[in-house]
Amino acid sequence: MLYNIKDFGAIGDGVTKDSASIQRAIDYCAEQGGGTVMVPKGEFLSGTIQLRSFVELHLTPAARIVSSTEKSDFIAPAEEEAAQLSEGQGSRALVCARHAKHVAITGLGTIDGRGEHFLEPEDGVSDYVLEPLVEFRPKLIDFEGCTNVVFRDVTLYRASSWGLHMTGCNQVTVDGVKILGQVRGPNNDGIDPDCCKDVHISNCHIETGDDCIVIKTTKYGAERYGACENITVTNCTLQSHDSAIKIGTETHADIRNITVTNCVIRNSNRGVGIWVRDGATMENMLFSNLFIETRLFSNDEEIKRTLRWWGKSEPIFMTAERRNTPNAPAPGTIRNIRFDQLLIESEGCIYIEGSEESRISGISLRNVKQTMRVKSGYPGGVFDTQPSARGVFQHPIPAIFLRYADDVTLSDVEVKWGEERNAHWSNALYGEHLEELQIQGFRGKAAQDSLSVINLQHVQGLAIERTKALPGTGVYLSLLDTEVSEQDLQSCSLSHAAIPIERT
């Protein structure tokens, strides 16, 4: 059955609050056993509306549900609000569902969060994070504990906080959704599967200030729903001032079985980010057929603001270390992560770093072409491991940085440098405190002629095969407390290097 919200009193003039009318249509549809609630042409001003089981909310192409800006128009269960506020989240949203099944939001219409009303004005030229004008910023969509959920074709516009947050949901399809967020808005995530299972995200276009797609296990979600697992992301175009694909930072339960394929990431601060901070295991992840373009978005030495973006143009960022909070737990575990067929342009490095207490393991980079290219005009020369005790700190920037990792394979990886060179760029590959490092078919030069192409320190179990020094190379391989077998090097061609191996 099809139910038009105007038949339940909705006006759609953008002034009259239609929350009660829309909710009456949804409730009546559910009482009849389910069906479709249609939002016709018009601008329907609304506070919180809640979907019920077996109800599809369908927005026609000229339909627009427009968010109220008044806190009193948004409701949430008291116990849920208190629990989530303790984590700094809050649970109030424009459209929500709780423990529903067979629910959907579909159609070519728009859900408008009016996020610009919650932030300082945009100047049109800067990159820094906009400051919130008010403490209250509702999510656009918030589903919890739902099963068999579909989001299809709808446009989510300018959320003031998270766009589409799902906690403890199972069997979810997100297909053809457009998320046009505030590209300088804090907490302006696109899609957040939180402790969800069997989620399929495909054919989406997402532009956000914060992370486009975030797979996480918050404390609230972990205590109620457990692990986040079996997530696929495919055929999406993504743009973010933070991470396009982020896994973590919140890891209060395990995250596993993730695939990301056939996606275009452009004009972003980070491409793929994987953080473990709260003691869980993150494992079994595949990333393939990706174009990743990243750039620097701010200079922390020049711009002193309360909020700042995380990231320094890393196409891949993987880190396991403790938070910078009192009595922070051991970070947890990252293992079995594979990258294949990546085309990268970036100002920052591929960054993979564990810690002495949490070594990353089972990492593979195969068929990767990385071009380091100046894009932003910002000076760079810093690493950013937030949230951590180290935070943001100065460091030379190699194309690939490895530290505290085991069982790492680089196979058919190529590094190139743009004609203009950042003064902080260094080796093609820098690694230290590694075990079982395999380098196969590596190709590239250092950013500066005075530096070695590959600099390895304190590495055990190094194997180098099918690797060639390019003409004009000075030092190819610099080793400190690291041995490599002559048998391995026989399959390499290092004759073009002035100094094939330098032991220090």
MARDO-689263 format. One line per 5 residues: number of its first residue (from 1); their letters; for each residue z, y, x negated of N, C-alpha, C. Coordinates in steps of 0.2 Angstrom, whole numbers. Atoms other than C-alpha are relative to their C-alpha. Layout:
<sites>
NUM) a) Z:Y:X:Z:Y:X:Z:Y:X | ...
</sites>
This chain:
<sites>
1) mlyni) 0:-6:-4:0:0:0:0:6:-4 | 1:-6:3:-4:18:-5:4:5:4 | -4:-5:-3:9:32:-2:-1:7:-4 | 2:-6:3:4:50:-5:7:5:1 | -6:-4:0:19:61:-10:0:6:4
6) kdfga) 0:-5:-5:13:75:1:2:-2:7 | -2:3:-7:16:64:16:8:0:0 | -8:0:1:35:65:10:3:7:-1 | -3:-7:1:36:84:9:-2:3:-6 | 2:-4:6:29:88:-8:-5:5:1
11) igdgv) 4:-6:-1:21:105:-10:-5:0:-5 | 5:0:6:13:105:-27:-3:7:-2 | 2:-7:2:13:124:-29:2:3:-7 | -3:-2:7:22:124:-46:6:4:0 | -6:-4:-1:36:134:-39:6:-4:4
16) tkdsa) -4:4:-4:44:123:-25:2:-6:-4 | -2:6:4:55:109:-33:-2:-6:5 | 2:6:-4:47:93:-27:4:-7:-2 | -3:6:3:59:81:-35:2:-5:6 | -2:4:-6:67:75:-18:-6:-3:4
21) siqra) 6:3:-4:50:72:-10:-3:-5:-4 | 3:6:4:43:62:-24:5:-6:0 | -4:5:0:59:52:-25:0:-4:7 | 0:3:-6:58:49:-6:-6:-5:1 | 6:4:0:40:42:-8:1:-6:-4
26) idyca) -2:5:4:46:31:-22:5:-5:3 | -5:4:-3:61:24:-13:-3:-4:6 | 3:3:-6:51:21:3:-5:-6:-2 | 5:5:3:37:12:-7:4:-7:-2 | -4:5:3:51:1:-15:3:-4:6
31) eqggg) -3:3:-6:59:-3:2:-5:-4:4 | 5:4:-3:42:-9:9:-3:-6:-4 | 2:6:4:41:-22:-5:-5:2:-6 | 4:-2:5:31:-11:-17:-7:3:1 | 7:-3:-1:14:-2:-20:-1:5:-4
36) tvmvp) 2:-6:5:7:14:-27:2:6:4 | -1:-7:-2:14:31:-25:-5:5:-4 | 5:-5:2:0:44:-27:2:7:-1 | -1:-7:1:2:61:-35:-7:3:1 | 6:-3:0:-13:71:-29:-1:6:-4
41) kgefl) 1:-6:3:-20:87:-35:5:5:1 | -5:-5:-1:-7:101:-38:5:-1:-6 | -5:-1:5:7:106:-49:7:-1:3 | -6:2:-4:23:97:-43:6:1:-5 | -6:-2:4:39:105:-51:5:-5:2
46) sgtiq) -5:5:-1:52:92:-53:6:-1:-5 | -6:3:5:69:86:-61:-1:-7:0 | 0:8:1:73:68:-63:-2:-3:6 | 2:5:-5:64:55:-53:0:-7:-3 | -1:6:3:67:37:-55:-4:-5:4
51) lrsfv) 4:5:-2:55:23:-53:4:-6:2 | -3:6:-3:59:7:-43:-4:-6:-2 | 4:6:1:54:-11:-45:-6:-1:4 | 6:1:-3:36:-15:-40:-3:6:3 | 3:-6:-2:31:3:-39:-4:3:-6
56) elhlt) 5:-3:5:16:11:-48:0:8:2 | 0:-7:-1:17:30:-50:-7:2:-3 | 7:-1:2:-2:35:-50:-1:8:0 | 2:-7:0:-7:53:-55:-8:0:0 | 8:-1:0:-25:58:-50:-2:5:-5
61) paari) 2:-4:6:-35:68:-63:2:7:1 | -2:-7:-1:-30:85:-56:8:1:2 | -7:0:-2:-12:80:-53:4:2:-6 | -4:-2:6:2:87:-64:7:0:3 | -7:-1:-1:21:84:-63:3:4:-6
66) vsste) -2:-6:5:29:99:-71:8:0:0 | -8:1:1:47:98:-79:3:7:2 | -4:-6:-1:60:110:-72:3:1:-7 | -3:-2:6:69:119:-86:8:1:1 | -7:-1:-2:86:119:-77:4:-7:-1
71) ksdfi) -4:6:2:99:106:-84:3:-4:7 | -3:3:-6:106:103:-66:-5:-4:4 | 5:4:-4:90:96:-60:-1:-7:-4 | 1:6:4:91:81:-73:7:-4:1 | -6:4:-1:103:67:-69:-1:-7:-5
76) apaee) -1:6:3:109:51:-78:6:-3:1 | -7:3:-2:122:38:-75:5:2:-5 | -5:-4:4:138:45:-82:2:-5:-6 | -2:4:6:143:30:-93:-6:-1:-5 | 6:0:4:125:29:-100:0:7:-4
81) eaaql) 1:-7:3:125:48:-104:6:0:-5 | -5:-1:5:142:47:-113:-1:-5:-6 | 1:4:5:137:32:-123:-6:2:-5 | 6:-2:4:120:39:-129:2:7:-3 | -1:-7:3:127:57:-132:5:-1:-6
86) segqg) -4:1:6:139:49:-144:-4:-1:-6 | 5:1:5:124:45:-154:-5:6:-1 | 5:-6:0:116:62:-152:-6:0:3 | 6:1:-4:103:56:-140:0:4:7 | 0:-2:-7:107:60:-122:-5:-4:4
91) sralv) 4:5:-4:98:50:-108:-3:4:6 | 3:-3:-6:92:63:-96:-7:1:-1 | 8:0:1:73:63:-93:-3:2:7 | 4:-2:-6:60:69:-81:-2:-6:4 | 2:6:-4:54:51:-76:4:-5:-4
96) carha) -4:6:3:66:36:-79:-1:-6:5 | -1:7:-4:68:18:-73:6:-4:-4 | -5:4:2:83:7:-75:0:-7:3 | 0:7:-2:82:-12:-75:-5:-2:6 | 6:1:-5:66:-12:-65:-5:-5:-3
101) khvai) 6:5:2:52:-25:-65:-6:2:3 | 6:-1:-3:34:-23:-62:-1:7:2 | 1:-7:-1:33:-4:-64:-5:3:-4 | 6:-3:4:19:7:-70:0:8:1 | 2:-7:-1:14:25:-73:-7:0:-2
106) tglgt) 7:0:1:-5:27:-72:-4:6:2 | 4:-6:-3:-19:39:-69:-2:5:-6 | 3:-5:5:-29:53:-78:4:7:1 | -4:-6:0:-16:66:-73:5:1:-5 | -4:-3:5:-3:75:-83:8:0:2
111) idgrg) -7:-2:-1:16:75:-85:2:5:-5 | -1:-6:4:21:92:-92:7:1:-1 | -7:-1:1:37:94:-101:2:7:-1 | -1:-8:1:35:113:-104:5:1:-6 | -5:0:6:43:110:-121:0:7:-3
116) ehfle) 0:-7:4:38:128:-127:6:4:3 | -6:-4:-3:52:135:-115:6:-2:-4 | -6:2:3:65:126:-126:1:1:-7 | 0:-2:7:60:132:-143:-2:7:-2 | 2:-7:2:58:148:-153:-8:0:0
121) pedgv) 8:-1:-1:40:155:-151:-4:-2:-6 | 5:2:5:26:148:-161:-4:6:-3 | 4:-6:3:18:160:-174:-7:-2:-1 | 7:2:1:2:150:-176:-2:-1:-7 | 2:0:7:2:150:-195:5:-4:-4
126) sdyvl) -5:3:4:18:142:-201:0:-7:1 | 0:7:-1:22:124:-204:8:-2:1 | -7:2:-1:41:124:-203:2:-2:7 | -2:3:-7:51:116:-189:3:6:4 | -2:-5:-5:54:127:-174:7:-2:2
131) eplve) -7:1:-2:73:130:-169:0:-1:7 | -1:0:-7:78:125:-152:4:6:3 | -3:-6:-3:83:139:-141:7:-2:5 | -5:3:-4:95:128:-130:2:-7:-2 | -2:6:2:105:113:-133:-3:-6:4
136) frpkl) 3:5:-4:98:104:-118:-7:-1:0 | 7:1:0:81:96:-120:-1:-7:3 | 0:7:-3:77:82:-108:-6:-4:-3 | 5:4:2:66:67:-113:-6:1:6 | 5:0:-5:49:66:-104:1:-6:4
141) idfeg) 0:7:-3:50:47:-100:5:-4:-3 | -5:4:3:65:36:-102:1:-6:4 | -1:6:-3:65:18:-97:5:-5:-4 | -5:5:3:79:5:-100:0:-6:4 | -2:6:-3:81:-13:-97:-6:-2:5
146) ctnvv) 5:2:-5:64:-15:-88:-5:-5:-3 | 4:5:2:52:-29:-88:-7:0:3 | 7:0:-2:33:-30:-86:-2:7:2 | 1:-8:-1:30:-11:-88:-7:2:-3 | 6:-3:2:13:-2:-89:0:7:0
151) frdvt) 1:-7:0:9:15:-95:-8:0:-2 | 7:0:2:-10:18:-94:-3:7:2 | 5:-5:0:-22:33:-96:4:7:1 | -3:-7:-1:-9:47:-92:1:4:-6 | -1:-4:6:-7:62:-103:7:3:1
156) lyras) -7:-3:1:11:67:-109:-1:6:-4 | 1:-6:3:11:85:-113:6:4:-1 | -5:-5:2:23:96:-123:7:-2:2 | -7:2:-1:39:86:-121:5:4:-4 | -5:-4:4:54:96:-126:4:-5:-5
161) swglh) -4:5:4:62:80:-134:-5:-6:-1 | 4:6:1:56:62:-135:-5:0:6 | 5:0:-5:40:59:-126:1:-7:5 | -1:6:-3:41:40:-121:5:-4:-3 | -5:4:3:57:31:-125:1:-6:5
166) mtgcn) -1:6:-3:59:13:-120:6:-4:-4 | -5:4:3:76:4:-123:1:-6:3 | -1:6:-3:78:-14:-121:-5:-2:5 | 6:2:-4:61:-16:-112:-4:-6:-2 | 4:6:2:51:-32:-112:-7:0:4
171) qvtvd) 7:1:-3:32:-36:-109:-2:7:2 | 2:-7:-1:26:-18:-111:-7:1:-2 | 7:-2:2:8:-11:-111:0:7:0 | 2:-7:1:4:6:-117:-7:1:-2 | 8:0:2:-15:9:-116:-3:6:3
176) gvkil) 4:-6:-2:-26:24:-116:4:6:1 | -4:-5:-1:-11:36:-116:-1:6:-5 | 0:-6:5:-13:54:-123:6:4:0 | -6:-3:1:2:62:-130:-1:7:-4 | 1:-7:3:0:81:-134:6:3:0
181) gqvrg) -6:-3:1:16:86:-141:0:7:-3 | -1:-7:3:23:102:-149:0:-2:-8 | 1:2:7:16:100:-167:5:2:-5 | -5:-2:4:31:109:-174:7:0:3 | -6:1:-3:44:103:-162:5:-5:-3
186) pnndg) -5:5:2:60:94:-168:1:-5:5 | -2:5:-5:64:77:-160:-6:-1:5 | 6:0:-5:46:78:-152:-4:-7:-2 | 3:6:1:43:59:-154:-5:-1:5 | 5:2:-5:28:51:-146:2:-6:4
191) idpdc) -2:6:-3:32:33:-142:6:-3:-4 | -6:3:4:49:25:-146:2:-7:3 | -3:7:-2:51:6:-143:6:-1:-3 | -7:1:2:70:4:-145:3:-7:2 | -2:7:-2:76:-14:-146:-4:-3:6
196) ckdvh) 4:3:-5:61:-19:-136:-4:-6:-3 | 3:6:2:51:-35:-136:-7:-1:4 | 6:1:-3:33:-39:-133:-3:6:2 | 2:-6:-2:26:-22:-133:-7:1:-3 | 7:-1:3:7:-18:-135:-2:7:1
201) isnch) 2:-7:0:2:0:-139:-8:0:-2 | 7:1:2:-17:2:-139:-4:6:3 | 5:-6:-2:-31:16:-138:3:6:2 | -3:-6:-2:-19:30:-138:-2:6:-5 | 1:-6:4:-21:48:-145:6:3:0
206) ietgd) -6:-3:0:-5:56:-151:0:5:-5 | -1:-6:5:-1:73:-159:7:2:2 | -7:-2:-1:17:77:-161:3:3:-6 | -3:-3:6:29:87:-172:4:-5:-4 | -4:6:3:41:72:-175:-5:-6:0
211) dcivi) 4:6:1:35:54:-177:-4:-2:6 | 5:2:-5:20:48:-167:3:-7:4 | -2:6:-3:26:30:-164:6:-2:-5 | -6:1:4:44:25:-169:3:-7:3 | -3:6:-1:50:7:-169:7:0:-3
216) kttky) -7:-1:3:69:7:-170:5:-5:4 | -5:3:-4:85:-1:-165:7:4:-1 | -6:-4:0:98:12:-161:7:-4:2 | -7:4:-1:117:7:-160:0:-1:8 | 0:1:-7:116:10:-141:-4:-6:3
221) gaery) 5:6:-2:101:-2:-139:2:-6:-3 | -2:7:3:107:-15:-151:6:-3:3 | -6:3:-3:124:-17:-143:-2:-4:7 | 2:3:-7:115:-21:-126:-6:-5:0 | 6:3:-1:98:-28:-130:-2:-4:-7
226) gacen) 2:3:6:97:-34:-148:-6:2:-4 | 6:-2:5:82:-35:-160:-6:3:4 | 6:-3:-2:66:-26:-158:-6:-4:-4 | 5:5:3:51:-38:-161:-6:-1:4 | 7:2:-3:33:-43:-157:-3:6:3
231) itvtn) 3:-6:-2:26:-26:-157:-7:1:-3 | 7:-1:3:7:-22:-159:-2:7:1 | 3:-7:-1:-2:-5:-162:-7:-1:-2 | 7:1:2:-21:-5:-162:-4:6:3 | 5:-4:-3:-35:7:-160:3:7:2
236) ctlqs) -3:-6:-2:-25:23:-160:-2:6:-5 | 0:-6:5:-27:41:-168:6:4:1 | -6:-3:1:-12:49:-174:1:6:-4 | -1:-6:4:-6:66:-181:7:2:1 | -7:-2:0:12:71:-185:2:4:-6
241) hdsai) -4:-4:5:22:84:-195:5:-5:-4 | -5:4:3:33:69:-199:-4:-7:-1 | 3:7:1:28:50:-199:-5:-2:6 | 4:2:-6:13:44:-189:2:-7:3 | -3:7:-2:20:26:-189:7:0:-4
246) kigte) -7:0:3:39:25:-192:4:-6:3 | -4:6:-2:50:9:-192:7:1:-3 | -6:-2:2:68:13:-193:1:7:2 | -5:1:5:78:24:-198:6:-4:3 | -5:4:-4:90:17:-185:-1:-7:0
251) thadi) 1:7:1:92:-1:-189:7:-4:1 | -6:4:-2:107:-8:-180:-1:-7:2 | 2:7:-2:98:-24:-175:-6:-1:-4 | 6:2:4:84:-33:-184:-7:3:4 | 6:-2:-3:66:-27:-182:-5:-5:-4
256) rnitv) 5:5:3:52:-40:-185:-6:-1:4 | 6:2:-3:35:-46:-181:-4:6:3 | 4:-7:-2:25:-29:-181:-7:-1:-3 | 7:-1:3:6:-27:-183:-3:7:2 | 3:-6:-1:-3:-11:-185:-7:0:-2
261) tncvi) 7:1:2:-22:-11:-185:-5:5:3 | 6:-4:-2:-38:-1:-184:2:7:3 | -3:-6:-2:-29:16:-183:-2:5:-5 | 2:-6:4:-34:33:-189:6:5:0 | -6:-5:1:-19:44:-196:-3:6:-4
266) rnsnr) 3:-6:4:-24:62:-201:5:5:1 | -4:-6:0:-16:78:-205:7:-1:1 | -7:2:-1:1:70:-206:4:1:-6 | -5:-1:6:17:72:-217:1:-7:-3 | 0:7:3:18:53:-219:-4:-4:4
271) gvgiw) 4:4:-4:7:39:-214:4:-6:3 | -5:5:-3:18:23:-212:6:0:-4 | -6:0:3:36:24:-215:5:-5:2 | -5:5:-2:49:10:-216:6:1:-3 | -6:-2:3:67:14:-218:5:-6:3
276) vrdga) -5:4:-2:82:2:-217:7:4:-2 | -6:-4:1:99:11:-216:7:-3:3 | -6:2:-4:111:2:-204:2:-7:-1 | -3:7:1:113:-16:-211:-4:-5:3 | 4:5:-3:99:-25:-202:-5:-3:-4
281) tmenm) 6:2:4:84:-35:-208:-7:2:3 | 7:-2:-3:66:-28:-206:-5:-5:-4 | 4:5:3:53:-42:-209:-6:-1:4 | 6:3:-3:36:-49:-206:-4:6:4 | 4:-6:-2:25:-33:-204:-7:0:-3
286) lfsnl) 7:0:2:6:-32:-206:-3:7:2 | 4:-6:-1:-4:-16:-208:-7:0:-3 | 7:1:2:-23:-17:-209:-5:5:3 | 6:-4:-3:-39:-7:-207:3:7:2 | -2:-6:-2:-31:10:-208:-3:6:-4
291) fietr) 1:-6:4:-37:27:-213:6:5:0 | -6:-4:0:-22:38:-219:-2:6:-4 | 0:-6:4:-23:56:-223:6:4:1 | -7:-3:-1:-7:65:-227:0:6:-5 | -1:-6:4:-2:82:-234:7:3:0
296) lfsnd) -7:-4:0:13:93:-238:0:5:5 | -1:-5:-6:20:103:-224:5:5:-1 | -5:-5:2:34:113:-232:2:0:-7 | -3:0:7:42:119:-248:7:2:1 | -8:-1:-1:61:117:-247:3:5:-4
301) eeikr) -2:-5:4:63:129:-261:-1:7:3 | 2:-6:-3:54:143:-252:3:1:7 | -2:-1:-7:59:140:-234:7:-3:1 | -7:2:-2:78:139:-230:1:0:7 | 0:0:-8:79:133:-212:6:-6:1
306) tlrww) -4:5:-2:92:123:-203:-3:-7:1 | 3:6:0:80:109:-199:-6:0:-4 | 6:1:4:66:102:-210:-3:-6:1 | 4:6:-1:53:89:-209:2:-5:-6 | -1:6:5:56:72:-218:-7:-2:-3
311) gksep) 7:2:2:42:68:-230:-3:4:-5 | 3:-3:5:32:73:-245:-7:-3:-1 | 7:3:0:14:67:-240:-1:-7:-3 | 0:7:2:18:49:-243:-5:-4:5 | 4:4:-4:4:38:-236:4:-6:2
316) ifmta) -4:6:-1:16:23:-237:7:2:-3 | -7:-2:2:35:26:-238:5:-6:2 | -4:5:-2:47:12:-239:7:0:-4 | -6:-2:3:66:14:-243:6:-4:3 | -6:4:-2:82:4:-243:6:3:-4
321) errnt) -6:-3:3:98:14:-247:4:2:5 | -5:-2:-5:114:20:-239:-1:7:3 | 0:-7:-2:115:35:-228:5:4:-3 | -5:-4:4:124:50:-234:6:2:5 | -6:-1:-4:139:48:-222:6:-4:-2
326) pnapa) -6:4:2:157:42:-225:0:-7:2 | -1:8:-2:159:23:-225:-6:-2:2 | 7:3:-2:140:20:-223:0:-7:-2 | 1:7:1:136:2:-222:-5:-1:-5 | 6:2:5:125:-7:-235:-6:0:5
331) pgtir) 6:-1:-4:107:-3:-230:-3:-5:4 | 3:6:-3:101:-20:-225:-6:-2:-4 | 5:3:4:85:-29:-230:-7:2:3 | 7:0:-2:66:-26:-230:-4:-5:-4 | 3:6:3:55:-41:-234:-6:-2:4
336) nirfd) 6:3:-3:38:-48:-231:-4:5:4 | 4:-6:-3:27:-32:-228:-7:-1:-4 | 7:0:2:8:-33:-230:-4:6:2 | 5:-5:-1:-5:-19:-232:-7:-3:-2 | 6:2:2:-23:-23:-232:-6:5:3
341) qllie) 5:-4:-2:-39:-13:-231:2:7:2 | -3:-7:-2:-32:5:-232:-5:5:-4 | 3:-6:3:-42:21:-236:4:6:1 | -6:-5:0:-30:35:-241:-3:6:-4 | 0:-6:3:-31:53:-245:7:3:1
346) segci) -7:-3:-1:-14:61:-249:1:5:-6 | -3:-4:5:-4:74:-259:6:-4:-4 | -6:3:2:10:62:-261:-1:-7:-2 | 1:7:3:13:44:-268:1:-5:5 | -3:6:-3:14:27:-261:7:-1:-3
351) yiegs) -7:0:3:33:26:-262:3:-6:3 | -4:6:-2:42:9:-262:6:-1:-4 | -6:0:4:60:9:-267:6:-3:4 | -7:3:-2:75:-2:-264:5:3:-3 | -6:-2:4:92:0:-272:3:-6:-3
356) eesri) -3:5:4:103:-10:-283:3:-5:5 | -3:4:-5:112:-17:-268:-5:-3:5 | 5:3:-5:96:-20:-257:-7:1:-3 | 7:0:3:80:-24:-267:-5:-2:6 | 6:1:-5:64:-24:-256:-4:-6:-3
361) sgisl) 4:5:3:54:-40:-258:-6:-2:5 | 6:2:-4:38:-48:-253:-5:5:2 | 4:-6:-2:27:-33:-253:-7:-1:-3 | 7:1:2:8:-34:-254:-4:6:2 | 5:-5:-1:-5:-20:-256:-7:-3:-2
366) rnvkq) 7:3:1:-23:-27:-255:-6:5:2 | 6:-4:-2:-40:-18:-255:2:7:3 | -2:-6:-1:-33:-1:-256:-4:5:-4 | 3:-5:4:-42:15:-261:4:6:1 | -4:-6:-1:-31:30:-264:-3:6:-4
371) tmrvk) 2:-6:4:-37:47:-268:5:6:1 | -5:-5:0:-24:60:-273:-4:7:0 | 4:-6:-1:-31:77:-267:4:6:2 | -3:-6:-2:-24:95:-266:-2:2:7 | 2:-2:-7:-24:100:-247:4:6:2
376) sgypg) -4:-5:-3:-9:111:-243:1:7:-4 | -2:-5:4:-6:123:-257:7:1:-2 | -7:0:2:12:119:-258:1:-4:-6 | -1:2:7:19:115:-275:2:-8:-1 | -2:8:1:26:97:-272:5:-1:-6
381) gvfdt) -5:1:5:35:89:-286:7:-3:1 | -7:2:-2:49:82:-276:-1:-7:4 | 0:6:-5:54:65:-268:5:2:5 | -4:-2:-6:62:65:-251:2:-7:3 | -2:6:-2:73:50:-247:5:1:6
386) qpsar) -4:-2:-5:82:58:-232:0:-6:6 | -7:-2:1:94:52:-224:3:-4:-6 | -3:4:6:103:47:-241:4:6:-3 | -4:-4:4:115:54:-253:-5:5:-5 | 5:-4:4:100:60:-264:-4:5:3
391) gvfqh) 3:-5:-4:91:69:-251:-7:1:-3 | 6:-2:3:77:79:-258:1:2:-8 | -1:-2:7:75:80:-277:-6:0:-4 | 6:-1:4:63:84:-291:-2:-6:-3 | 3:6:3:52:70:-298:-7:1:-1
396) pipai) 7:0:1:35:68:-306:-3:-5:6 | 3:3:-6:23:61:-293:-6:-4:-2 | 5:5:2:13:45:-298:-4:-1:7 | 3:2:-6:0:39:-286:4:-6:4 | -3:5:-3:10:23:-283:7:0:-4
401) flrya) -6:0:3:29:22:-286:4:-6:2 | -3:6:-2:39:6:-286:7:0:-4 | -7:0:4:58:4:-290:4:-5:4 | -4:5:-3:70:-10:-286:-3:-4:5 | 4:4:-5:58:-22:-278:-2:-7:-4
406) ddvtl) 1:7:3:54:-41:-281:-6:-3:4 | 6:3:-3:38:-51:-278:-5:5:3 | 5:-6:-2:26:-36:-277:-7:-2:-3 | 7:1:2:7:-39:-278:-4:6:2 | 5:-5:-1:-6:-25:-280:-7:-4:-2
411) sdvev) 6:4:1:-23:-33:-278:-6:4:2 | 5:-4:-2:-39:-23:-279:2:7:3 | -2:-7:-2:-31:-6:-278:-3:5:-5 | 3:-5:4:-40:9:-284:3:7:1 | -3:-6:0:-33:26:-288:-5:5:-3
416) kwgee) 4:-5:2:-43:42:-289:3:7:0 | -3:-6:0:-39:60:-292:-5:5:2 | 5:-5:-2:-47:75:-284:-1:5:-6 | 2:-4:6:-55:88:-296:6:5:-1 | -6:-4:1:-40:100:-293:6:-4:-1
421) rnahw) -6:5:1:-24:92:-300:6:4:1 | -6:-3:0:-7:96:-295:4:-1:-6 | -3:1:6:4:99:-310:5:-5:-1 | -5:5:0:17:87:-305:-3:-8:1 | 3:7:0:5:72:-303:0:-3:-7
426) snaly) -1:3:6:7:59:-316:-4:-7:-1 | 4:6:2:3:40:-319:-3:-2:7 | 3:3:-6:-8:30:-307:5:-5:3 | -5:5:-3:6:17:-306:6:1:-5 | -6:0:4:24:19:-311:5:-5:3
431) gehle) -5:5:-3:37:5:-309:6:-1:-4 | -6:2:4:55:1:-314:4:-4:4 | -5:5:-3:68:-12:-311:-4:-5:5 | 4:4:-4:55:-24:-304:1:-8:-2 | 1:7:2:54:-43:-304:-6:-3:4
436) elqiq) 6:4:-2:38:-54:-302:-5:5:3 | 5:-5:-1:25:-40:-302:-7:-2:-2 | 7:2:1:7:-45:-300:-5:5:1 | 5:-5:0:-7:-33:-304:-7:-3:-1 | 6:3:0:-24:-39:-300:-6:5:2
441) gfrgk) 5:-4:-2:-40:-29:-301:1:7:1 | -2:-7:-1:-32:-12:-303:-5:4:-3 | 5:-4:3:-43:2:-306:2:8:1 | -2:-7:-1:-39:20:-310:2:3:-7 | -3:-3:6:-33:33:-323:6:4:2
446) aaqds) -6:-4:-1:-18:44:-325:-3:7:2 | 2:-7:-2:-18:62:-318:-1:5:-6 | 0:-4:6:-15:69:-335:-2:-4:-6 | 2:4:6:-23:63:-351:5:-2:-5 | -5:2:4:-7:63:-360:5:-6:2
451) lsvin) -5:5:-3:1:50:-349:-4:-7:1 | 3:7:0:-2:31:-348:-3:-1:8 | 2:2:-7:-12:24:-333:6:-3:4 | -5:4:-3:2:12:-329:6:0:-5 | -6:-1:3:20:15:-334:5:-5:3
456) lqhvq) -5:5:-3:32:0:-332:6:0:-4 | -6:1:4:50:-1:-337:5:-5:4 | -5:5:-3:63:-15:-335:-3:-4:5 | 3:5:-4:51:-27:-327:0:-7:-3 | 0:7:2:53:-46:-327:-5:-3:4
461) glaie) 5:4:-4:39:-58:-323:-6:4:2 | 6:-4:-1:24:-46:-325:-6:-4:-2 | 7:3:1:6:-53:-323:-5:5:1 | 5:-4:-1:-9:-43:-325:-7:-3:-1 | 7:4:0:-27:-50:-321:-5:5:2
466) rtkal) 7:-3:-2:-45:-43:-319:1:7:0 | -2:-7:0:-39:-26:-324:-5:4:-5 | 4:-4:4:-51:-13:-332:2:7:-2 | -1:-7:2:-48:3:-342:-7:3:1 | 6:-4:0:-60:16:-338:-2:4:-6
471) pgtgv) 2:-4:6:-70:26:-351:4:7:0 | -4:-6:1:-59:41:-358:7:-1:1 | -7:1:-1:-43:32:-355:4:1:-7 | -4:0:6:-29:36:-368:4:-6:0 | -5:6:0:-14:25:-366:-1:-4:7
476) ylsll) 1:4:-6:-18:11:-353:7:-2:3 | -6:3:-2:-1:2:-352:5:2:-4 | -7:-2:4:16:9:-357:5:-5:3 | -5:5:-2:30:-4:-357:6:2:-4 | -6:-1:2:48:-2:-359:5:-6:2
481) dtevs) -4:6:-2:59:-18:-359:-4:-4:5 | 5:4:-5:44:-27:-351:-4:-4:-5 | 4:4:4:34:-41:-358:-6:-2:5 | 6:3:-3:16:-47:-353:-3:-5:-4 | 3:6:4:8:-63:-358:-7:2:-3
486) eqdlq) 6:-1:2:-7:-62:-369:-5:-4:4 | 4:4:-4:-15:-75:-358:-2:4:6 | 2:-4:-6:-15:-64:-343:-4:6:-2 | 4:-6:2:-22:-49:-353:-7:-2:-2 | 7:2:2:-37:-60:-359:-5:1:6
491) scsls) 4:-1:-6:-44:-58:-341:-1:7:1 | 1:-7:-1:-43:-39:-343:-5:3:-5 | 5:-3:5:-55:-27:-351:3:7:-1 | -4:-7:2:-45:-13:-360:-3:3:-6 | 4:-3:6:-58:-9:-373:-1:7:0
496) haaip) 1:-7:-1:-61:8:-366:6:5:-1 | -6:-3:1:-43:13:-369:1:2:-7 | -2:-1:7:-38:22:-385:6:-4:-2 | -5:4:1:-22:13:-384:1:-5:6 | -1:5:-6:-22:-3:-373:7:-1:2
501) iert) -7:1:-2:-4:-6:-374:5:4:-5 | -5:-3:4:10:5:-380:7:-2:2 | -7:2:-1:28:-2:-381:5:5:-3 | -5:-5:2:42:10:-382:7:-3:1
</sites>
